Amino acid sequence: MDTDGRTGDGSRLAALDLARLVFAVVVVLAHGRLFEDVSTPLFAAFVNGPSRVVVPFFLIVSGYFFESGTRRGLRPWIGGIVRLYLVWSAIYLPLAVLIEPMPPDKTLFYLVTGYAHLWFLPALAGGGAVLWLVRGWRTWRLFVLALAAVLTGATVQYLLNYVVGTADLPHRNAWIALSRNFLFLGFPYLAFGYLLRRRPVASGPWLWPALAAACLVIAAETWVNYRALGLGGFFDITLGAIVTTPLLLIALLRWRGAPGAAWMAPLSAALYLVHPLVLYPLFEFAHLPPRIVAPLTLALSLPLACGLVWAGRSLRIRRYARRTT
């Protein structure tokens, strides 16, 4: 989630950092099932509407900084993601045994695809590897490939939801992984961000009407899915997010004087990674209602995330001191 590189304009970077932190908060509240015990339509609108822009936004920002992040080659970039993934998998997989049965085949599946929210990291690493292979393609060819990949993923997802029906399928998470993966989700959004860095799109009067129209697409898609499936189905790849996410990045790059700061990017990543450590006990053992779980998870996760960021910085400072003395 965190990315390397600088835009050369502090205000533009601040806007991206602020947005990532806001979206990390949205993830925590969505995973805490905010509004579930208040209004079912409102809950569906929240978790399958704006919340579905979060991961695409994290990916497109990572793609925007992909060239600077891989300046020393692909291996260090992927290596950092893999180390992060292994550390957090070593934390969450043993805890998962307390929540659900974890036979060897299921454990292996989660090691490959990512347990719970950790699926983002294999999608990021694998998507980056694909982008690295095709980064030299002409702009239009790379765009068409990325668009075809994400639309293929959306098609697979909607076929599973509307034709096959996922509610009663055994091994449901394995079916979800058919579309929620590095090829259909990670690579396309990384490529969109990479292309926006390569060929910046000039913003103008068209941008805000386009964003408003994109929000209407999100609302319409969410409404249609709710009317047809209720709270069933899964919607990691939405047509609304495909339209909205690039426009949102363009708008944020235009925002001057955003109230962001350098600490927001690592804090957003830490908040995303640590919040299930608070969320799972509140749901599984305390049995609290969502209207309490969601805000309480956020309130308790923020200091944990701050501590994680502080520990990471302290470790880097100590390593630097050892290298220079």
N, C-alpha and C positions, 0 to 999 in steps of 0.2 A: 504494500500500500504506500509506503513512503517511497519517494523517488529522489533521484539524484539530479543535479543540474540546476541551473539558474536561467531565468529568462533575460536577464540583463535589465530588468525593470522591477524594482522591489515591490511596487504597488500591484503589479500583475501577479507576481508570485504570492503576495499576501492574499489576494482574492482567491487563489486556488487553495491555499492553506486553510483559509477560513471555511471555504466550501467543504473541504474534506472533513474538517472537524464537525461541522453541522451534519453532514451525512453520516458520520460515525455515530453521532447521537441518535439519528433516525434509526440506524441499525439496532442499537440497544433497545429503543422503545418498541420497534417492530418485533424483535425477538421476545420482548417482554409482553407481547400481545396487547399492547395498549388499545383501549376501546373495545376489547372483546366482550367484556361484561357490561358495557355501556350501551352499545348499539352494534348489531351484527353488520348492517350495511356500512356503517362508518368504519368498523374494523376492516372489512374487506376492501374498502376504498383506500385505507391507509397502507395496508400491507401489500396490496397488489397494484397500487397506483404509484405515488411518489417514491415509495420505498424501493421499487424496482429500477429506479434510476441510479441507486447508490453504487452497486458493484460496477455497472458500466462506466460510471463517472470515475471511480478509482482506477479502472483499467485505462480509460482514455487519457487520464492525466499521466499515468505511467508511460503510455505510448508517446505522449508529447515530450517527455524527457528521456525517451529510450536511447536516442543517439548519444546524448551526453552521459547517460548512465552506463553505456557499453563502450565508452571511449577506450578502456583497457581491454576490451574484448568481451565476448559473451560469457565465458566461463566464470569470471568474478561476479558478474551480475546474477547469473543463475545460482552460483555457489552461495551467495548471501541469502537468497530465497530458500534454497534447500536446507541450509543450516537453521534458519528460522522455523521452517516447517517441521524439521525433525525434533527440535527442542519442544515446540508446542504440541506435537503429536505425542511425545513422551510424557507430557503433562496430562493431556486430555484423554488419551486412550485408556490408561489405567482407571481414571475416574469414570469412564463410560461403563465399566463393569458394574458399578454401583447402580446404574440406571437401567441397563438392558443387558441381556445375554450377549456375550462376545465370543463365539466359537472361532477357531483359527481362520476359517475361510472369510468370515465377516471382518475379523481384524485385518487380514491381508487386503481386503477390499478397501477398507478405510485408510490403510497405509498408502494405497495407490491413489485413491481419489480424494482423500481428505475427510476427516471426521467433522461433522457438523459444519461450522463456519470456516474451518480450515481448508475447505475445497477451493477457496479463492487462490491459495498459494500455488498448488499444482497448475491451476488454470493460468495463473500469471506466468509461471516459469515456462510451461509448455507453449503458451501463446507467444512468449518472447522468443523462444527457439524457432518457431515457425516464421515469425517476423524477421528474424536475423537471416534466415535462408532466402527470403524474397525481398529484403530491404532495397536491393538494387534495381528492382523492377520499375518500369515507368509508372508515373503517378496513376494514370487511369487504369492500368492493368492491376495494380495493387489494390486500388479502390474497388474495382469490380470483384476481385477475389475475396476481399474482406466482406463486401456486401453479400455476395453469394453464400459465404460461409455462415454469416449470422442469420440470413433468411432461411437457409437449410436447417439450422438449429431451431429456429422458430417453427418451421413446418413440422419437424419431428416432434417438438413439444406439443403443438396443437393437435397433431394426429393422436398422440398418446392420451391427451386430455379428452378429446371429443369423440374419437373413433374407438380406441382401445379401452379407455377408461382406466385410470390409475388407482382409484380408491381401494379396490379390492385385490389389486395385483400383489402376489408375493414378491418379496425383495424390492419394495417400491423405490428405495434409494438407488438401486442399480438401474432401474428404468430412467429415473431422473438424470442419472449421469450420462445417458445417451445424448442429451442435449446440453446439459450444464457441464461443459468441459473446456479444455484449452483450445480445441479446434473451432467450436461453434460460438464460444463466448469470449474466451481469453484473447485469441488472436485477432478477431475482427475489431474489437474496441481498441486494442493496442495499435493496430494499423491505422484506425481513424485518427487517433491522437498523433501518431508519427507523421501522417500525411498533413495534418493541420500545422505541424511544426515545419515541415518541408515547404508547403505551399500555403502560407497564411491566407485566410479568407477575410477580405476587408469587410468590416461591419458597416452598417448604414441604416437608413430608416426601415429597411426590410426586416431587420433582426427581431425587433420586439413583436411585430405581428406574426412572424414565423414562430417565435417562442410561444406566443399565445395559442396559435393553431396547434402546436405540438402538445401543449397541455390539454387541449380539447381532445386530441387523439388519445392521450393517456386516460382521460375521463371516460371517453366512449368505450375504449377497449376494456377498461375495468368494469364498467356497467354491464356490457354484453357478457363478459365472463361470469360475473356474479349472477346475472339473471339465468344463465344457462347451467352453471355448475355450483352455485352457492359458494361455499368455502372449500369446495373440492378442487382438484387439479393443482398444478404447480406452474408458476409463471416467472421463471428466471430470465427468459428472453421475451421481451414484449416489443411490439411494433412501436408503441409510444416511446419507449426508451431509445430505440434505434434512431428515431427522429429527433428526440429532445436532447440527448446527451451531447452530440457535437455542437448544437446550437448553444447549449449552456456553456460549454467550454469557450466558444467564441465570445459570448457575452462577458464571461468572467475575465478573459484576457483584455477586454476593453475597459474593465472597471478600474478607475484610477483612485488612489487614496483609500483602498479597502482597509478596514481595521483588522488586519491579520498580523501574525508574528511567526518567527521561525520555529517556535516551540509547538505550533499547532499541528504541523505535519507529523512529527513523531508521536504526539499525544493522540492524534486520531488513529494511527496504527495501533498504538498500545491499547486504546479503548476498545477497538475492534477485537483484539486478541484476548483481552482479559475478562471481558464482561460475562462470558458463560460461567466463569468460576464463581460469580455471585448469583447469576440467574438460575442455574440448575438447582442449587440447594434451596432457593426460595420456592421454586415450583415443586421439586420432587420430595422435599422433606418438611418444609414449613407449610406447604399447601396454602399459600396466600393467593388472593384473587389478583387478576392482572392489573386492576386499577392501582394496586399497591406495589405489585412486583415490578412493573415497568419503571416508575419513577424511583423506587428504592434501588433497583439494580443500577440505574444511572448514577444515583447519589453515591453509592458504595464503590462503583467501578472507577469513577473519576480519580479519587485519591490513589487507588491501586495503579491506575495508568500513569499518574504523575510520578509515583514511586518507581515504576518500571523505567520511565524516561530518565529520571535522575540517576538510577543505577546504571543504565546504559551509558550515559554521558560520563559518569565517574569512572567506569571501566575503560572507556576510550581515553580519558585523560591520563589514567595510570599507565596504560599501554604506551601512550605518547611520551610520557615522562621516562619510562624505561628505555625507549629507543633513543632518547636524546641526552641521556646521562651516562 
